[in-house]
Amino acid sequence: QVQLVESGGGLVQPGGSLRLSCVVSGNRFSTYAMNWYRQVLGKQRELVAGITWGRSTNYADSVKGRFTISRDNAKNTVYLQMNSLKPEDTAVYYCYMVSAQNGNYWGQGTQVTVSS
């Protein structure tokens, strides 16, 4: 069983920044594709950003130019740097791991609130 633990959420003013982290258990992290999703209560979970094992990245149009996904394989960690935050970025952010060999797993989520 792979475990994912997110951290770094919180309350921030519009225009501010936050960095989310997701630590993944086990010793095969470098082979996993990693993603960040977010969900607003009552709405579907949506893909925010993804990074492959080869470090190719993709982003939702709504966050392009403001968010950056990265990974540190030595620390089994994927990051989401969020800049120029807007109230509409308020959501619970989830880390999601994809592996054909080990399965797919979700983290528990971390709340991000953008408000003045």
C-alpha positions in Angstrom: 0.0 0.0 0.0 1.4 3.3 -1.1 0.8 6.4 1.1 0.6 10.0 0.0 0.8 12.8 2.5 0.1 16.4 1.4 1.1 19.6 3.3 1.4 23.3 2.7 -2.2 24.4 2.4 -3.6 27.3 4.3 -5.1 30.8 4.1 -3.5 33.3 1.8 -4.6 36.7 0.5 -5.3 37.2 -3.2 -2.0 37.7 -5.1 -0.1 35.6 -2.6 1.8 32.3 -2.9 1.8 28.9 -1.4 3.8 25.7 -2.0 2.1 22.4 -1.6 4.1 19.2 -1.0 3.2 15.6 -1.3 5.5 12.9 0.1 5.0 9.4 -1.3 6.0 6.2 0.6 8.1 3.4 -0.9 11.1 3.2 -3.1 9.7 3.4 -6.6 8.6 7.1 -6.6 10.8 8.0 -9.6 8.8 5.7 -11.8 5.4 7.3 -10.9 3.5 9.9 -12.8 2.2 12.5 -10.2 -0.7 14.9 -10.4 -2.4 17.6 -8.4 -6.1 17.8 -8.5 -8.5 20.2 -6.7 -12.1 20.0 -5.7 -14.6 22.6 -4.6 -17.5 21.3 -2.5 -20.4 20.2 -4.8 -18.2 20.2 -7.9 -16.2 17.6 -9.7 -12.5 17.1 -8.9 -10.4 18.7 -11.6 -6.8 18.2 -12.8 -4.6 21.1 -12.0 -1.2 19.9 -13.1 0.7 16.7 -13.8 4.4 15.6 -14.2 5.6 12.3 -15.7 8.5 10.2 -14.5 10.5 11.9 -17.3 9.5 15.4 -15.9 7.2 16.4 -18.8 4.5 18.6 -17.4 0.9 19.7 -18.2 -1.4 22.3 -16.7 -5.0 23.3 -16.6 -5.5 26.5 -18.7 -6.8 28.3 -15.5 -3.4 27.9 -13.8 -0.9 28.2 -16.7 1.7 30.8 -16.0 0.9 30.9 -12.2 1.4 27.3 -11.0 4.5 25.1 -11.3 4.7 21.4 -10.7 8.0 19.8 -9.9 9.4 16.7 -8.3 12.4 15.7 -6.1 13.0 12.0 -6.6 15.6 11.9 -3.8 12.9 13.1 -1.4 10.0 11.1 -2.8 8.2 14.5 -3.1 6.1 16.3 -5.7 5.5 20.1 -5.3 3.0 22.6 -6.5 4.2 26.1 -6.4 1.2 28.4 -6.6 1.7 32.1 -7.3 -0.7 35.0 -8.0 -3.4 33.1 -6.2 -7.0 34.1 -6.9 -10.2 33.5 -4.8 -11.3 31.0 -7.4 -8.3 28.8 -6.6 -9.9 28.1 -3.2 -10.4 24.3 -3.0 -9.1 21.1 -1.4 -6.0 20.1 -3.3 -5.2 16.4 -3.7 -2.1 14.6 -4.8 -2.6 11.6 -7.1 -0.1 8.9 -8.1 -0.4 6.9 -11.3 1.6 3.6 -11.7 0.8 0.7 -14.0 2.8 -1.6 -11.7 1.8 -0.3 -8.3 -1.7 1.1 -8.8 -3.2 4.6 -8.4 -3.5 6.3 -5.1 -4.9 9.6 -3.7 -3.6 11.7 -0.8 -5.9 12.9 2.0 -6.1 16.5 0.6 -5.0 19.9 1.9 -7.2 23.0 2.1 -6.2 26.1 0.2 -8.3 29.2 0.9 -7.6 32.5 -1.0 -9.4 35.4 0.7 -8.8 38.9 2.0 
